[in-house]
Amino acid sequence: MPPSGLLLLVASFSQAEDPVCRRIGDPEIPQMFKDGDIILGGIFSFHNTWKNRQDTYMHKPLPLQCTSLNFRGFQYAQAMLFAIEEINNSTDLLPGISLGYKIYDACVSIARGVRVALALANGNEGVSAPSEAPCTRRAQVQAVMGETFSSICMAIATVIGPFHIPLISHFATCACLSDKTKYPSFLRTIPSDYYQSRALAHLVKHFGWTWVGAIRTNDDYGNNGMDTFTEIAQQLGICLEYSVSVFRTDPPDKIQKTIEMIKASTSKVIVTFLFPKELHVIINKLAQHNLTGYQWVGTEGWILDSESAAVDRHHILDGAIGLSIPAALVSGMEEFMLNVKPLNSSSNEMFTEFWETLFSCKFTQSKSSTGNQRECTGDEDLTGVQNSYTDMSLMPIFYNVYKGVYAVAHALHGILSCNKTCNTKVQLDPFTILQHIRTINFKTKEGDDVYFNENGDPPAKYEIINWQPTENGIVDFVTVGLYDASLPAGKQLTLQNKSLIWAQNSQQVPVAVCNEKCPLGTRKVLQKGKPVCCYDCLRCAEGEISNITDAITCVRCHPEFWSNERRDACVKKEEEFLSYEEIMGALLTAAALFGTFMTAVVAFIFFRYRQTPIVRANNSELSFLLLFSLNLCFLCSLTFIGRPSEWSCMLRHTAFGITFVLCISCVLGKTIVVLMAFRATLPGSNWMKWFGPVQQKLSVLGFTLIQVIICILWLSISPPFPFKNFKKFKDRIILECALGSAVGFWAVLGYIGLLAMLCFILAFLARKLPDNFNEAKFITFSMLIFCAVWITFIPAYVSSPGKFSVAVEIFAILASSFGLLICIFIPKCYIILLKPEKNTKKNMMGKETPKAF
C-alpha cells in the first residue's frame, strides 16, 4: 500500500515524451468547483435516480445518466458553500487561507458515489513522472463532505478509508458506520442510529404500544436501524407483528404484498425506518386502497420533511410522531440559499438545469429549449416560490453540513498553527487532518458544541416531533419532547405538557396491544406459536395472587395467609380450633359440667347414705375414689376446648390418661372384690385376706403409677406442643396439639385399653353370681360401653378434620365417663332413693338364681 494520502495512478507513454500518470477511464467533471489554497470535496445527490440501460458489452458503456432533479441535494451543497464562504471571509479562522471545493453528484447510486470519490482523491489532470518513480500522487482534496445515504457512505468510506481521507456525513445514520475497523476515516455530524433506534423503542414503550408493525428501507440505513430497534424492543417487551422492507425501485407486486400485509394486520401503529421516497411509495398505495387510521412513528429520515407532508394529500400521516435532529437556525444561511443565481454559479450547466426546473422555464441557449416554454432570464426571484428548495424545514441537517465544514477548518487551523497568519509551508496530508478532526472541540457561532467520540459520532440528542394538521390543511411540526442519550437511564426521554394529535385527529393515545392487559388476580400464559406479547389471562390458583397488571407469575401467599376471592391480595387465614364460644364447644362444655354436677350429686347421695348396706357392700372407699376420678374425667375434657397452648397440650393428654387409669383401676378393684367376696363364701376359702382394703388401695395406686411413669417419659422425651396445621385445609389454619411422640400417645391409650379389657373380662366372668348382690353385671355393661366407645374412637379420630377430631376425643371421654357413672352408680341411687326397702342387709345377702344375659 502506498504511503498515507498517496494514490496509485496508471502511467501512460507516448513517443519522445515522459511518462504521464492519469486515472483510467473518462474524466469526471465536478458539478460545482472553485479553486482555493486548500480544496474540500463534496458528494451530494443532485438527482434521485438514473436511466436504466441494457448494456450489450459490445462497446464501452455510456456514463450514468441521472434524472429527476433533487432540490435537497442542492440545499446540502449550498450549506457547504455557505460555510466555506463564511470561513474565507473570517479573520479568526484560517486567516489568509482560502478554501476551494469540488462537488459531485452521486445520483443516489453506490457505483457513481465510488467513482466520484476516486475522482476527488485522484483528480483528472495528468502528472508527469520520471520513468523510475512510482506512479503516485497526493490526494487532491483534504476531506470530503457527504454523502446523504448510509449505503453510499459505506462504499465511499471503504474505498477512501485506506488513504485516511476524512469523510464527514451530515445524514448517514447507520450504526454500522461507527465500526472504525471497517470505516477508519468516517465521521458524521448526525447521531448514530445506535441511539435513534433505542430512542424510538423507548418512545414506543412510553405510550404502551407493545404490538406494532415495522417498515424499513431495504438498504443499510433501514436494515441496520430496524435490527437495533427490534433488539431493544424485545428487551422492552415490544413485539413486531410484521417487519417488511421496501425500496423505491421495487416492482409493483412487491409493494402490493406490503400493502396487503398492512391491511391484514391487527396493529394500528407502524414504526418506520424510511427515506422520504420509500415513504411516498407506501402512502400513495395506502391512499389507493383507502387505508387510513394508522399511527405512524418516524425517524429523522422523514419526520421533518415538508415534501412528505405535501405528498400526503389524503392525510394518512396526520398525527405521526417521531424523532428529529434538534431544531437549528444558522444566521444568514437561509438568505444565502435564496440568493442563488445561475449566472453567479460556478457550474452554469448544473445550475441551468436547477433553475429551469425551479421556475419551469428554459434558457435560450439550452439544448432542450422549445418555443412552448417560458424563457428564463436568470433574474427570477425566489421570494414567494413554494417548493422543496425554498422549504427550510431541514435546517438542522443543513446545520450538520455547516458543522462538518467548520470541523475541517478548525483542524486545519490547528495544523497550520494559525494565529494572525497561517504557516503555509506545512505539508498537509489527510491522515494528519483526520487525527486533528477526531480531537477538535469548538463552539459554533450559534453556541453549539461540536466534537466527536471515539467512533466519530457526535452527542446524541433528538427532538420528538408531532404532525399536527392545521385548519388550512398544512401540517405543523410541533416539538413535544426531547431524548438526550447523555442523561442517566430513565431520564433520557421527556415529554412536554402539550396536547398531542394522533391518527385521524384523535386526542386519545392509540392502543396497540395484541391482548388487553391481564387484570389483577390473573397471570399471562403465552399463546402457542405466537409472540410473547400475545397471551391469555389465566386466573391465579387458590392460595396465589397477582397484585399487578400483566403479571407473569402468580405469587404464593405465606402459609398463614390465603388468597381472597379476587386473587389480588393475601388475607390472613382463619384460625380454627374448638372454642367455648361456638355451639359445639358450648354443648360439650355443658355436657362436661353436667357430668361433673351429676357425679357430685351421686357422691353426695353416697355420702349421705354411706352407712346403708348398699353403699358399704362393695368397699365404699373405692366407690368414692371412683366418683372422684369420674369427676376428674369430666373436668379433663375441658382442657381440650380453647386455643391450644404449650401447657394445655401437655395437660390435656396426660390428665386424660392418668384420670382414666385411676377410674379404670377403681372399677377393676371393685370387680376383683366381687370375685373375691364370692370365692370367700366357699368352705375353706381364705381369698379375702389376700385382697383386703389395703391391697385394693395399693392395686389402684400401682396401676395408676404405671400410667404416671408412661406420661412422665412422654413429657420428658417428646411432649405434645401447639401446632399450626396448614396442610389439612387450604383456606384456614387448624390450631391443634401435635402429639410430639406418637408412641407415647398410643402407649397411654393402649394401657387404658389393656386395663379396660382386663376389667371387662373379670366382670364378664362374675356375671352369674347372685343377682341381689351382684355388681359385676353393671360393671360388665359399663366396660362394654367403654370399650365400644374407644374402639370406634380410633377411626373417627383419625378421619375427622380439624377441630372435629378434638370434639370426637371429648365425646369419647364424656361418653365413657357417663357410661361408667350411669351403669355403676345410677342403679344404686335408684335403690337408695326410690326403693329404700331393698337397701337392707338381708336383701343384700339374699340368694337368688341369677338372670342370664
Secondary structure by P-SEA (a helix, b strand, c coil): cccccbbbbbbbbcccccbbbbbcccbbbbcbbbbccbbbbbbbccccbbbbbbccccccccccccccccaaaaaaaaaaaaaaaaaaacccccccbbbbbbbbbccccaaaaaaaaaaaacccbbbbbccccccccccccccccccccaaaaaaaaaaccccccbbbbcccccccccccccccccccccccaaaaaaaaaaaaaaaccccbbbbbcccaaaaaaaaaaaaaaaaacccccbbbbbcccccaaaaaaaaaaaaaccccbbbbbccaaaaaaaaaaaaaaccccbbbbbcccccccaaaaaacccccccbbbbbccccccccaaaaaaaaccccccccaaaaaaaaaaaccccccccccccccbbbbcccccccccccccccccaaaaaaaaaaaaaaaaaaaaaaacccccccccccccaaaaaaaaacbbbbcccccccccccccccbbbbbbbbbcccccccccccccbbbbcccccccccccccbbbbccccccccccccccccccccbbbbbcccccccbbbbbccccccccccccccbbbbccccbbbcccccccccccccccccccaaaaaaaaaaaaaaaaaaaaaaaaaaaccccccccccaaaaaaaaaaaaaaaaaaaaacccccaaaaaaaaaaaaaaaaaaaaaaaaaaaaaaaaaaaacccccccccccaaaaaaaaaaaaaaaaaaaaaaaacccbbbbbbccccccbbbbccccccaaaaaaaaaaaaaaaaaaaaaaaaaccccccccaaaaaaaaaaaaaaaaaaaaaaaaacccaaaaaaaaaaaaaaaaaaaaaccaaaaaaaccccccccccccccccccccc
